[in-house]
Amino acid sequence: MNVLINQESRELPDGATLADAVQAWETPAVFAAAVNLQFVPRTAYAQHRLAEGDRIEIIAPITGG
């Protein structure tokens, strides 16, 4: 199935989860993830099944002042 991760097209196997998508992407040490603009708790990544065309955002915090 085709999904977008941070606006880049990625091919994942049918039945893939958010955990699979995170593994396929070079994630920073600390990050949050959203699917179709809905935040997903880290504890739910392995259970959150993806669908064709889902939009995944992997977001790293920015510090500064």
mmCIF file as Biopython writes it, N, C-alpha, C and O atoms, coordinates in Angstrom:
data_model
#
loop_
_atom_site.group_PDB
_atom_site.id
_atom_site.type_symbol
_atom_site.label_atom_id
_atom_site.label_alt_id
_atom_site.label_comp_id
_atom_site.label_asym_id
_atom_site.label_entity_id
_atom_site.label_seq_id
_atom_site.pdbx_PDB_ins_code
_atom_site.Cartn_x
_atom_site.Cartn_y
_atom_site.Cartn_z
_atom_site.occupancy
_atom_site.B_iso_or_equiv
_atom_site.auth_seq_id
_atom_site.auth_asym_id
_atom_site.pdbx_PDB_model_num
ATOM 1   N N  . MET A ? 1  ? 0.836  -1.171 0.000  1.0 0.0 1  A 1 
ATOM 2   C CA . MET A ? 1  ? 0.000  0.000  0.000  1.0 0.0 1  A 1 
ATOM 3   C C  . MET A ? 1  ? 0.880  1.233  0.000  1.0 0.0 1  A 1 
ATOM 4   O O  . MET A ? 1  ? 2.004  1.204  0.501  1.0 0.0 1  A 1 
ATOM 5   N N  . ASN A ? 2  ? 0.377  2.295  -0.552 1.0 0.0 2  A 1 
ATOM 6   C CA . ASN A ? 2  ? 1.119  3.539  -0.644 1.0 0.0 2  A 1 
ATOM 7   C C  . ASN A ? 2  ? 0.612  4.503  0.427  1.0 0.0 2  A 1 
ATOM 8   O O  . ASN A ? 2  ? -0.592 4.736  0.536  1.0 0.0 2  A 1 
ATOM 9   N N  . VAL A ? 3  ? 1.527  5.059  1.216  1.0 0.0 3  A 1 
ATOM 10  C CA . VAL A ? 3  ? 1.208  6.067  2.224  1.0 0.0 3  A 1 
ATOM 11  C C  . VAL A ? 3  ? 2.174  7.232  2.045  1.0 0.0 3  A 1 
ATOM 12  O O  . VAL A ? 3  ? 3.185  7.109  1.354  1.0 0.0 3  A 1 
ATOM 13  N N  . LEU A ? 4  ? 1.862  8.344  2.662  1.0 0.0 4  A 1 
ATOM 14  C CA . LEU A ? 4  ? 2.777  9.479  2.667  1.0 0.0 4  A 1 
ATOM 15  C C  . LEU A ? 4  ? 3.367  9.612  4.065  1.0 0.0 4  A 1 
ATOM 16  O O  . LEU A ? 4  ? 2.636  9.658  5.055  1.0 0.0 4  A 1 
ATOM 17  N N  . ILE A ? 5  ? 4.681  9.672  4.139  1.0 0.0 5  A 1 
ATOM 18  C CA . ILE A ? 5  ? 5.359  9.928  5.407  1.0 0.0 5  A 1 
ATOM 19  C C  . ILE A ? 5  ? 6.088  11.250 5.243  1.0 0.0 5  A 1 
ATOM 20  O O  . ILE A ? 5  ? 7.002  11.373 4.428  1.0 0.0 5  A 1 
ATOM 21  N N  . ASN A ? 6  ? 5.676  12.230 6.022  1.0 0.0 6  A 1 
ATOM 22  C CA . ASN A ? 6  ? 6.239  13.581 5.911  1.0 0.0 6  A 1 
ATOM 23  C C  . ASN A ? 6  ? 6.263  14.036 4.449  1.0 0.0 6  A 1 
ATOM 24  O O  . ASN A ? 6  ? 7.260  14.570 3.963  1.0 0.0 6  A 1 
ATOM 25  N N  . GLN A ? 7  ? 5.157  13.813 3.775  1.0 0.0 7  A 1 
ATOM 26  C CA . GLN A ? 7  ? 4.898  14.239 2.399  1.0 0.0 7  A 1 
ATOM 27  C C  . GLN A ? 7  ? 5.718  13.493 1.353  1.0 0.0 7  A 1 
ATOM 28  O O  . GLN A ? 7  ? 5.787  13.921 0.201  1.0 0.0 7  A 1 
ATOM 29  N N  . GLU A ? 8  ? 6.339  12.383 1.742  1.0 0.0 8  A 1 
ATOM 30  C CA . GLU A ? 8  ? 7.060  11.540 0.784  1.0 0.0 8  A 1 
ATOM 31  C C  . GLU A ? 8  ? 6.333  10.216 0.640  1.0 0.0 8  A 1 
ATOM 32  O O  . GLU A ? 8  ? 5.961  9.590  1.632  1.0 0.0 8  A 1 
ATOM 33  N N  . SER A ? 9  ? 6.135  9.799  -0.585 1.0 0.0 9  A 1 
ATOM 34  C CA . SER A ? 9  ? 5.444  8.543  -0.849 1.0 0.0 9  A 1 
ATOM 35  C C  . SER A ? 9  ? 6.309  7.364  -0.423 1.0 0.0 9  A 1 
ATOM 36  O O  . SER A ? 9  ? 7.500  7.303  -0.728 1.0 0.0 9  A 1 
ATOM 37  N N  . ARG A ? 10 ? 5.683  6.425  0.291  1.0 0.0 10 A 1 
ATOM 38  C CA . ARG A ? 10 ? 6.368  5.203  0.711  1.0 0.0 10 A 1 
ATOM 39  C C  . ARG A ? 10 ? 5.455  4.019  0.465  1.0 0.0 10 A 1 
ATOM 40  O O  . ARG A ? 10 ? 4.243  4.107  0.664  1.0 0.0 10 A 1 
ATOM 41  N N  . GLU A ? 11 ? 6.030  2.927  0.037  1.0 0.0 11 A 1 
ATOM 42  C CA . GLU A ? 11 ? 5.288  1.683  -0.177 1.0 0.0 11 A 1 
ATOM 43  C C  . GLU A ? 11 ? 5.493  0.801  1.049  1.0 0.0 11 A 1 
ATOM 44  O O  . GLU A ? 11 ? 6.624  0.490  1.423  1.0 0.0 11 A 1 
ATOM 45  N N  . LEU A ? 12 ? 4.391  0.405  1.665  1.0 0.0 12 A 1 
ATOM 46  C CA . LEU A ? 12 ? 4.426  -0.488 2.819  1.0 0.0 12 A 1 
ATOM 47  C C  . LEU A ? 12 ? 3.576  -1.712 2.508  1.0 0.0 12 A 1 
ATOM 48  O O  . LEU A ? 12 ? 2.666  -1.631 1.682  1.0 0.0 12 A 1 
ATOM 49  N N  . PRO A ? 13 ? 3.848  -2.837 3.147  1.0 0.0 13 A 1 
ATOM 50  C CA . PRO A ? 13 ? 3.033  -4.030 2.893  1.0 0.0 13 A 1 
ATOM 51  C C  . PRO A ? 13 ? 1.615  -3.842 3.417  1.0 0.0 13 A 1 
ATOM 52  O O  . PRO A ? 13 ? 1.393  -3.095 4.369  1.0 0.0 13 A 1 
ATOM 53  N N  . ASP A ? 14 ? 0.657  -4.522 2.794  1.0 0.0 14 A 1 
ATOM 54  C CA . ASP A ? 14 ? -0.714 -4.503 3.292  1.0 0.0 14 A 1 
ATOM 55  C C  . ASP A ? 14 ? -0.717 -4.961 4.742  1.0 0.0 14 A 1 
ATOM 56  O O  . ASP A ? 14 ? 0.019  -5.877 5.108  1.0 0.0 14 A 1 
ATOM 57  N N  . GLY A ? 15 ? -1.534 -4.335 5.560  1.0 0.0 15 A 1 
ATOM 58  C CA . GLY A ? 15 ? -1.608 -4.681 6.973  1.0 0.0 15 A 1 
ATOM 59  C C  . GLY A ? 15 ? -0.555 -3.999 7.825  1.0 0.0 15 A 1 
ATOM 60  O O  . GLY A ? 15 ? -0.436 -4.295 9.014  1.0 0.0 15 A 1 
ATOM 61  N N  . ALA A ? 16 ? 0.216  -3.085 7.234  1.0 0.0 16 A 1 
ATOM 62  C CA . ALA A ? 16 ? 1.271  -2.395 7.985  1.0 0.0 16 A 1 
ATOM 63  C C  . ALA A ? 16 ? 0.666  -1.533 9.089  1.0 0.0 16 A 1 
ATOM 64  O O  . ALA A ? 16 ? -0.467 -1.060 8.992  1.0 0.0 16 A 1 
ATOM 65  N N  . THR A ? 17 ? 1.452  -1.348 10.129 1.0 0.0 17 A 1 
ATOM 66  C CA . THR A ? 17 ? 1.043  -0.517 11.256 1.0 0.0 17 A 1 
ATOM 67  C C  . THR A ? 17 ? 1.885  0.751  11.287 1.0 0.0 17 A 1 
ATOM 68  O O  . THR A ? 17 ? 2.850  0.899  10.537 1.0 0.0 17 A 1 
ATOM 69  N N  . LEU A ? 18 ? 1.499  1.654  12.166 1.0 0.0 18 A 1 
ATOM 70  C CA . LEU A ? 18 ? 2.298  2.866  12.342 1.0 0.0 18 A 1 
ATOM 71  C C  . LEU A ? 18 ? 3.708  2.509  12.796 1.0 0.0 18 A 1 
ATOM 72  O O  . LEU A ? 18 ? 4.660  3.190  12.416 1.0 0.0 18 A 1 
ATOM 73  N N  . ALA A ? 19 ? 3.865  1.470  13.591 1.0 0.0 19 A 1 
ATOM 74  C CA . ALA A ? 19 ? 5.204  1.035  14.011 1.0 0.0 19 A 1 
ATOM 75  C C  . ALA A ? 19 ? 6.049  0.650  12.794 1.0 0.0 19 A 1 
ATOM 76  O O  . ALA A ? 19 ? 7.244  0.943  12.755 1.0 0.0 19 A 1 
ATOM 77  N N  . ASP A ? 20 ? 5.441  0.000  11.805 1.0 0.0 20 A 1 
ATOM 78  C CA . ASP A ? 20 ? 6.162  -0.359 10.580 1.0 0.0 20 A 1 
ATOM 79  C C  . ASP A ? 20 ? 6.586  0.890  9.816  1.0 0.0 20 A 1 
ATOM 80  O O  . ASP A ? 20 ? 7.699  0.952  9.292  1.0 0.0 20 A 1 
ATOM 81  N N  . ALA A ? 21 ? 5.708  1.877  9.752  1.0 0.0 21 A 1 
ATOM 82  C CA . ALA A ? 21 ? 6.026  3.120  9.044  1.0 0.0 21 A 1 
ATOM 83  C C  . ALA A ? 21 ? 7.167  3.860  9.733  1.0 0.0 21 A 1 
ATOM 84  O O  . ALA A ? 21 ? 8.061  4.386  9.071  1.0 0.0 21 A 1 
ATOM 85  N N  . VAL A ? 22 ? 7.133  3.899  11.056 1.0 0.0 22 A 1 
ATOM 86  C CA . VAL A ? 22 ? 8.192  4.569  11.810 1.0 0.0 22 A 1 
ATOM 87  C C  . VAL A ? 22 ? 9.515  3.866  11.563 1.0 0.0 22 A 1 
ATOM 88  O O  . VAL A ? 22 ? 10.552 4.515  11.423 1.0 0.0 22 A 1 
ATOM 89  N N  . GLN A ? 23 ? 9.482  2.551  11.511 1.0 0.0 23 A 1 
ATOM 90  C CA . GLN A ? 23 ? 10.710 1.783  11.267 1.0 0.0 23 A 1 
ATOM 91  C C  . GLN A ? 23 ? 11.247 2.047  9.857  1.0 0.0 23 A 1 
ATOM 92  O O  . GLN A ? 23 ? 12.461 2.026  9.650  1.0 0.0 23 A 1 
ATOM 93  N N  . ALA A ? 24 ? 10.377 2.292  8.902  1.0 0.0 24 A 1 
ATOM 94  C CA . ALA A ? 24 ? 10.789 2.531  7.519  1.0 0.0 24 A 1 
ATOM 95  C C  . ALA A ? 24 ? 11.344 3.934  7.319  1.0 0.0 24 A 1 
ATOM 96  O O  . ALA A ? 24 ? 11.934 4.218  6.276  1.0 0.0 24 A 1 
ATOM 97  N N  . TRP A ? 25 ? 11.169 4.807  8.288  1.0 0.0 25 A 1 
ATOM 98  C CA . TRP A ? 25 ? 11.586 6.206  8.182  1.0 0.0 25 A 1 
ATOM 99  C C  . TRP A ? 25 ? 12.728 6.443  9.158  1.0 0.0 25 A 1 
ATOM 100 O O  . TRP A ? 25 ? 12.750 5.847  10.235 1.0 0.0 25 A 1 
ATOM 101 N N  . GLU A ? 26 ? 13.659 7.287  8.808  1.0 0.0 26 A 1 
ATOM 102 C CA . GLU A ? 26 ? 14.743 7.629  9.730  1.0 0.0 26 A 1 
ATOM 103 C C  . GLU A ? 26 ? 14.199 8.618  10.748 1.0 0.0 26 A 1 
ATOM 104 O O  . GLU A ? 26 ? 14.136 9.819  10.484 1.0 0.0 26 A 1 
ATOM 105 N N  . THR A ? 27 ? 13.813 8.120  11.896 1.0 0.0 27 A 1 
ATOM 106 C CA . THR A ? 27 ? 13.210 8.978  12.914 1.0 0.0 27 A 1 
ATOM 107 C C  . THR A ? 27 ? 14.268 9.516  13.858 1.0 0.0 27 A 1 
ATOM 108 O O  . THR A ? 27 ? 15.256 8.841  14.145 1.0 0.0 27 A 1 
ATOM 109 N N  . PRO A ? 28 ? 14.057 10.739 14.344 1.0 0.0 28 A 1 
ATOM 110 C CA . PRO A ? 28 ? 14.963 11.264 15.361 1.0 0.0 28 A 1 
ATOM 111 C C  . PRO A ? 28 ? 14.767 10.505 16.672 1.0 0.0 28 A 1 
ATOM 112 O O  . PRO A ? 28 ? 13.823 9.727  16.803 1.0 0.0 28 A 1 
ATOM 113 N N  . ALA A ? 29 ? 15.642 10.727 17.628 1.0 0.0 29 A 1 
ATOM 114 C CA . ALA A ? 29 ? 15.560 10.014 18.908 1.0 0.0 29 A 1 
ATOM 115 C C  . ALA A ? 29 ? 14.253 10.316 19.633 1.0 0.0 29 A 1 
ATOM 116 O O  . ALA A ? 29 ? 13.666 9.426  20.248 1.0 0.0 29 A 1 
ATOM 117 N N  . VAL A ? 30 ? 13.801 11.543 19.566 1.0 0.0 30 A 1 
ATOM 118 C CA . VAL A ? 30 ? 12.556 11.951 20.203 1.0 0.0 30 A 1 
ATOM 119 C C  . VAL A ? 30 ? 11.627 12.464 19.122 1.0 0.0 30 A 1 
ATOM 120 O O  . VAL A ? 30 ? 11.998 13.337 18.339 1.0 0.0 30 A 1 
ATOM 121 N N  . PHE A ? 31 ? 10.422 11.925 19.078 1.0 0.0 31 A 1 
ATOM 122 C CA . PHE A ? 31 ? 9.469  12.348 18.053 1.0 0.0 31 A 1 
ATOM 123 C C  . PHE A ? 31 ? 8.054  12.001 18.477 1.0 0.0 31 A 1 
ATOM 124 O O  . PHE A ? 31 ? 7.835  11.240 19.420 1.0 0.0 31 A 1 
ATOM 125 N N  . ALA A ? 32 ? 7.113  12.569 17.769 1.0 0.0 32 A 1 
ATOM 126 C CA . ALA A ? 32 ? 5.694  12.231 17.917 1.0 0.0 32 A 1 
ATOM 127 C C  . ALA A ? 32 ? 5.189  11.877 16.529 1.0 0.0 32 A 1 
ATOM 128 O O  . ALA A ? 32 ? 5.791  12.260 15.527 1.0 0.0 32 A 1 
ATOM 129 N N  . ALA A ? 33 ? 4.087  11.148 16.471 1.0 0.0 33 A 1 
ATOM 130 C CA . ALA A ? 33 ? 3.546  10.758 15.168 1.0 0.0 33 A 1 
ATOM 131 C C  . ALA A ? 33 ? 2.045  11.013 15.119 1.0 0.0 33 A 1 
ATOM 132 O O  . ALA A ? 33 ? 1.333  10.860 16.112 1.0 0.0 33 A 1 
ATOM 133 N N  . ALA A ? 34 ? 1.592  11.403 13.939 1.0 0.0 34 A 1 
ATOM 134 C CA . ALA A ? 34 ? 0.167  11.614 13.693 1.0 0.0 34 A 1 
ATOM 135 C C  . ALA A ? 34 ? -0.194 10.925 12.392 1.0 0.0 34 A 1 
ATOM 136 O O  . ALA A ? 34 ? 0.610  10.872 11.461 1.0 0.0 34 A 1 
ATOM 137 N N  . VAL A ? 35 ? -1.403 10.399 12.332 1.0 0.0 35 A 1 
ATOM 138 C CA . VAL A ? 35 ? -1.926 9.790  11.109 1.0 0.0 35 A 1 
ATOM 139 C C  . VAL A ? 35 ? -3.181 10.573 10.736 1.0 0.0 35 A 1 
ATOM 140 O O  . VAL A ? 35 ? -4.123 10.682 11.520 1.0 0.0 35 A 1 
ATOM 141 N N  . ASN A ? 36 ? -3.168 11.111 9.527  1.0 0.0 36 A 1 
ATOM 142 C CA . ASN A ? 36 ? -4.295 11.923 9.045  1.0 0.0 36 A 1 
ATOM 143 C C  . ASN A ? 36 ? -4.644 13.022 10.056 1.0 0.0 36 A 1 
ATOM 144 O O  . ASN A ? 36 ? -5.811 13.262 10.366 1.0 0.0 36 A 1 
ATOM 145 N N  . LEU A ? 37 ? -3.592 13.681 10.557 1.0 0.0 37 A 1 
ATOM 146 C CA . LEU A ? 37 ? -3.678 14.817 11.483 1.0 0.0 37 A 1 
ATOM 147 C C  . LEU A ? 37 ? -4.182 14.445 12.877 1.0 0.0 37 A 1 
ATOM 148 O O  . LEU A ? 37 ? -4.529 15.333 13.657 1.0 0.0 37 A 1 
ATOM 149 N N  . GLN A ? 38 ? -4.230 13.155 13.206 1.0 0.0 38 A 1 
ATOM 150 C CA . GLN A ? 38 ? -4.637 12.706 14.531 1.0 0.0 38 A 1 
ATOM 151 C C  . GLN A ? 38 ? -3.424 12.120 15.258 1.0 0.0 38 A 1 
ATOM 152 O O  . GLN A ? 38 ? -2.822 11.149 14.798 1.0 0.0 38 A 1 
ATOM 153 N N  . PHE A ? 39 ? -3.076 12.722 16.397 1.0 0.0 39 A 1 
ATOM 154 C CA . PHE A ? 39 ? -1.961 12.227 17.193 1.0 0.0 39 A 1 
ATOM 155 C C  . PHE A ? 39 ? -2.223 10.784 17.607 1.0 0.0 39 A 1 
ATOM 156 O O  . PHE A ? 39 ? -3.342 10.430 17.979 1.0 0.0 39 A 1 
ATOM 157 N N  . VAL A ? 40 ? -1.182 9.950  17.542 1.0 0.0 40 A 1 
ATOM 158 C CA . VAL A ? 40 ? -1.277 8.559  17.978 1.0 0.0 40 A 1 
ATOM 159 C C  . VAL A ? 40 ? -0.265 8.365  19.104 1.0 0.0 40 A 1 
ATOM 160 O O  . VAL A ? 40 ? 0.924  8.614  18.908 1.0 0.0 40 A 1 
ATOM 161 N N  . PRO A ? 41 ? -0.718 7.922  20.289 1.0 0.0 41 A 1 
ATOM 162 C CA . PRO A ? 41 ? 0.222  7.688  21.387 1.0 0.0 41 A 1 
ATOM 163 C C  . PRO A ? 41 ? 1.237  6.599  21.022 1.0 0.0 41 A 1 
ATOM 164 O O  . PRO A ? 41 ? 0.898  5.631  20.341 1.0 0.0 41 A 1 
ATOM 165 N N  . ARG A ? 42 ? 2.448  6.760  21.468 1.0 0.0 42 A 1 
ATOM 166 C CA . ARG A ? 42 ? 3.520  5.805  21.162 1.0 0.0 42 A 1 
ATOM 167 C C  . ARG A ? 42 ? 3.123  4.376  21.544 1.0 0.0 42 A 1 
ATOM 168 O O  . ARG A ? 42 ? 3.500  3.425  20.860 1.0 0.0 42 A 1 
ATOM 169 N N  . THR A ? 43 ? 2.378  4.225  22.613 1.0 0.0 43 A 1 
ATOM 170 C CA . THR A ? 43 ? 1.956  2.889  23.057 1.0 0.0 43 A 1 
ATOM 171 C C  . THR A ? 43 ? 0.990  2.228  22.084 1.0 0.0 43 A 1 
ATOM 172 O O  . THR A ? 43 ? 0.749  1.026  22.187 1.0 0.0 43 A 1 
ATOM 173 N N  . ALA A ? 44 ? 0.430  2.983  21.139 1.0 0.0 44 A 1 
ATOM 174 C CA . ALA A ? 44 ? -0.540 2.434  20.188 1.0 0.0 44 A 1 
ATOM 175 C C  . ALA A ? 44 ? 0.044  2.227  18.790 1.0 0.0 44 A 1 
ATOM 176 O O  . ALA A ? 44 ? -0.673 1.775  17.897 1.0 0.0 44 A 1 
ATOM 177 N N  . TYR A ? 45 ? 1.311  2.540  18.573 1.0 0.0 45 A 1 
ATOM 178 C CA . TYR A ? 45 ? 1.900  2.430  17.233 1.0 0.0 45 A 1 
ATOM 179 C C  . TYR A ? 45 ? 1.742  1.027  16.644 1.0 0.0 45 A 1 
ATOM 180 O O  . TYR A ? 45 ? 1.380  0.886  15.475 1.0 0.0 45 A 1 
ATOM 181 N N  . ALA A ? 46 ? 2.006  -0.002 17.432 1.0 0.0 46 A 1 
ATOM 182 C CA . ALA A ? 46 ? 1.974  -1.379 16.920 1.0 0.0 46 A 1 
ATOM 183 C C  . ALA A ? 46 ? 0.554  -1.851 16.610 1.0 0.0 46 A 1 
ATOM 184 O O  . ALA A ? 46 ? 0.375  -2.776 15.818 1.0 0.0 46 A 1 
ATOM 185 N N  . GLN A ? 47 ? -0.449 -1.237 17.217 1.0 0.0 47 A 1 
ATOM 186 C CA . GLN A ? 47 ? -1.837 -1.635 16.982 1.0 0.0 47 A 1 
ATOM 187 C C  . GLN A ? 47 ? -2.531 -0.769 15.944 1.0 0.0 47 A 1 
ATOM 188 O O  . GLN A ? 47 ? -3.593 -1.141 15.443 1.0 0.0 47 A 1 
ATOM 189 N N  . HIS A ? 48 ? -1.948 0.387  15.608 1.0 0.0 48 A 1 
ATOM 190 C CA . HIS A ? 48 ? -2.603 1.327  14.687 1.0 0.0 48 A 1 
ATOM 191 C C  . HIS A ? 48 ? -2.363 0.889  13.238 1.0 0.0 48 A 1 
ATOM 192 O O  . HIS A ? 48 ? -1.302 1.150  12.672 1.0 0.0 48 A 1 
ATOM 193 N N  . ARG A ? 49 ? -3.341 0.235  12.656 1.0 0.0 49 A 1 
ATOM 194 C CA . ARG A ? 49 ? -3.238 -0.234 11.267 1.0 0.0 49 A 1 
ATOM 195 C C  . ARG A ? 49 ? -3.377 0.936  10.307 1.0 0.0 49 A 1 
ATOM 196 O O  . ARG A ? 49 ? -4.179 1.845  10.522 1.0 0.0 49 A 1 
ATOM 197 N N  . LEU A ? 50 ? -2.589 0.897  9.257  1.0 0.0 50 A 1 
ATOM 198 C CA . LEU A ? 50 ? -2.622 1.938  8.236  1.0 0.0 50 A 1 
ATOM 199 C C  . LEU A ? 50 ? -3.489 1.497  7.068  1.0 0.0 50 A 1 
ATOM 200 O O  . LEU A ? 50 ? -3.726 0.307  6.862  1.0 0.0 50 A 1 
ATOM 201 N N  . ALA A ? 51 ? -3.956 2.481  6.307  1.0 0.0 51 A 1 
ATOM 202 C CA . ALA A ? 51 ? -4.757 2.230  5.119  1.0 0.0 51 A 1 
ATOM 203 C C  . ALA A ? 51 ? -4.124 2.954  3.932  1.0 0.0 51 A 1 
ATOM 204 O O  . ALA A ? 51 ? -3.371 3.913  4.102  1.0 0.0 51 A 1 
ATOM 205 N N  . GLU A ? 52 ? -4.437 2.485  2.748  1.0 0.0 52 A 1 
ATOM 206 C CA . GLU A ? 52 ? -3.961 3.112  1.515  1.0 0.0 52 A 1 
ATOM 207 C C  . GLU A ? 52 ? -4.220 4.615  1.564  1.0 0.0 52 A 1 
ATOM 208 O O  . GLU A ? 52 ? -5.333 5.056  1.846  1.0 0.0 52 A 1 
ATOM 209 N N  . GLY A ? 53 ? -3.169 5.397  1.283  1.0 0.0 53 A 1 
ATOM 210 C CA . GLY A ? 53 ? -3.313 6.849  1.204  1.0 0.0 53 A 1 
ATOM 211 C C  . GLY A ? 53 ? -3.208 7.582  2.526  1.0 0.0 53 A 1 
ATOM 212 O O  . GLY A ? 53 ? -3.319 8.808  2.551  1.0 0.0 53 A 1 
ATOM 213 N N  . ASP A ? 54 ? -2.996 6.868  3.636  1.0 0.0 54 A 1 
ATOM 214 C CA . ASP A ? 54 ? -2.845 7.560  4.920  1.0 0.0 54 A 1 
ATOM 215 C C  . ASP A ? 54 ? -1.683 8.541  4.851  1.0 0.0 54 A 1 
ATOM 216 O O  . ASP A ? 54 ? -0.683 8.316  4.168  1.0 0.0 54 A 1 
ATOM 217 N N  . ARG A ? 55 ? -1.852 9.641  5.585  1.0 0.0 55 A 1 
ATOM 218 C CA . ARG A ? 55 ? -0.814 10.674 5.666  1.0 0.0 55 A 1 
ATOM 219 C C  . ARG A ? 55 ? -0.224 10.627 7.074  1.0 0.0 55 A 1 
ATOM 220 O O  . ARG A ? 55 ? -0.915 10.889 8.059  1.0 0.0 55 A 1 
ATOM 221 N N  . ILE A ? 56 ? 1.055  10.291 7.152  1.0 0.0 56 A 1 
ATOM 222 C CA . ILE A ? 56 ? 1.740  10.141 8.433  1.0 0.0 56 A 1 
ATOM 223 C C  . ILE A ? 56 ? 2.709  11.307 8.581  1.0 0.0 56 A 1 
ATOM 224 O O  . ILE A ? 56 ? 3.474  11.623 7.670  1.0 0.0 56 A 1 
ATOM 225 N N  . GLU A ? 57 ? 2.658  11.925 9.732  1.0 0.0 57 A 1 
ATOM 226 C CA . GLU A ? 57 ? 3.606  12.990 10.049 1.0 0.0 57 A 1 
ATOM 227 C C  . GLU A ? 57 ? 4.437  12.545 11.228 1.0 0.0 57 A 1 
ATOM 228 O O  . GLU A ? 57 ? 3.901  12.176 12.273 1.0 0.0 57 A 1 
ATOM 229 N N  . ILE A ? 58 ? 5.757  12.581 11.063 1.0 0.0 58 A 1 
ATOM 230 C CA . ILE A ? 58 ? 6.691  12.279 12.151 1.0 0.0 58 A 1 
ATOM 231 C C  . ILE A ? 58 ? 7.339  13.615 12.504 1.0 0.0 58 A 1 
ATOM 232 O O  . ILE A ? 58 ? 8.019  14.237 11.688 1.0 0.0 58 A 1 
ATOM 233 N N  . ILE A ? 59 ? 7.106  14.035 13.747 1.0 0.0 59 A 1 
ATOM 234 C CA . ILE A ? 59 ? 7.423  15.396 14.153 1.0 0.0 59 A 1 
ATOM 235 C C  . ILE A ? 59 ? 8.436  15.364 15.293 1.0 0.0 59 A 1 
ATOM 236 O O  . ILE A ? 59 ? 8.220  14.694 16.302 1.0 0.0 59 A 1 
ATOM 237 N N  . ALA A ? 60 ? 9.532  16.083 15.132 1.0 0.0 60 A 1 
ATOM 238 C CA . ALA A ? 60 ? 10.540 16.201 16.192 1.0 0.0 60 A 1 
ATOM 239 C C  . ALA A ? 60 ? 10.344 17.539 16.895 1.0 0.0 60 A 1 
ATOM 240 O O  . ALA A ? 60 ? 10.071 18.549 16.247 1.0 0.0 60 A 1 
ATOM 241 N N  . PRO A ? 61 ? 10.482 17.550 18.208 1.0 0.0 61 A 1 
ATOM 242 C CA . PRO A ? 61 ? 10.329 18.821 18.929 1.0 0.0 61 A 1 
ATOM 243 C C  . PRO A ? 61 ? 11.472 19.774 18.586 1.0 0.0 61 A 1 
ATOM 244 O O  . PRO A ? 61 ? 12.593 19.352 18.300 1.0 0.0 61 A 1 
ATOM 245 N N  . ILE A ? 62 ? 11.163 21.059 18.621 1.0 0.0 62 A 1 
ATOM 246 C CA . ILE A ? 62 ? 12.166 22.081 18.376 1.0 0.0 62 A 1 
ATOM 247 C C  . ILE A ? 62 ? 12.275 22.918 19.642 1.0 0.0 62 A 1 
ATOM 248 O O  . ILE A ? 62 ? 11.275 23.410 20.165 1.0 0.0 62 A 1 
ATOM 249 N N  . THR A ? 63 ? 13.497 23.074 20.126 1.0 0.0 63 A 1 
ATOM 250 C CA . THR A ? 63 ? 13.694 23.869 21.333 1.0 0.0 63 A 1 
ATOM 251 C C  . THR A ? 63 ? 14.328 25.194 20.964 1.0 0.0 63 A 1 
ATOM 252 O O  . THR A ? 63 ? 14.927 25.340 19.899 1.0 0.0 63 A 1 
ATOM 253 N N  . GLY A ? 64 ? 14.191 26.122 21.829 1.0 0.0 64 A 1 
ATOM 254 C CA . GLY A ? 64 ? 14.790 27.419 21.590 1.0 0.0 64 A 1 
ATOM 255 C C  . GLY A ? 64 ? 13.975 28.488 22.270 1.0 0.0 64 A 1 
ATOM 256 O O  . GLY A ? 64 ? 12.996 28.200 22.959 1.0 0.0 64 A 1 
ATOM 257 N N  . GLY A ? 65 ? 14.374 29.692 22.077 1.0 0.0 65 A 1 
ATOM 258 C CA . GLY A ? 65 ? 13.659 30.745 22.776 1.0 0.0 65 A 1 
ATOM 259 C C  . GLY A ? 65 ? 13.639 32.020 22.077 1.0 0.0 65 A 1 
ATOM 260 O O  . GLY A ? 65 ? 13.062 32.987 22.573 1.0 0.0 65 A 1 
#
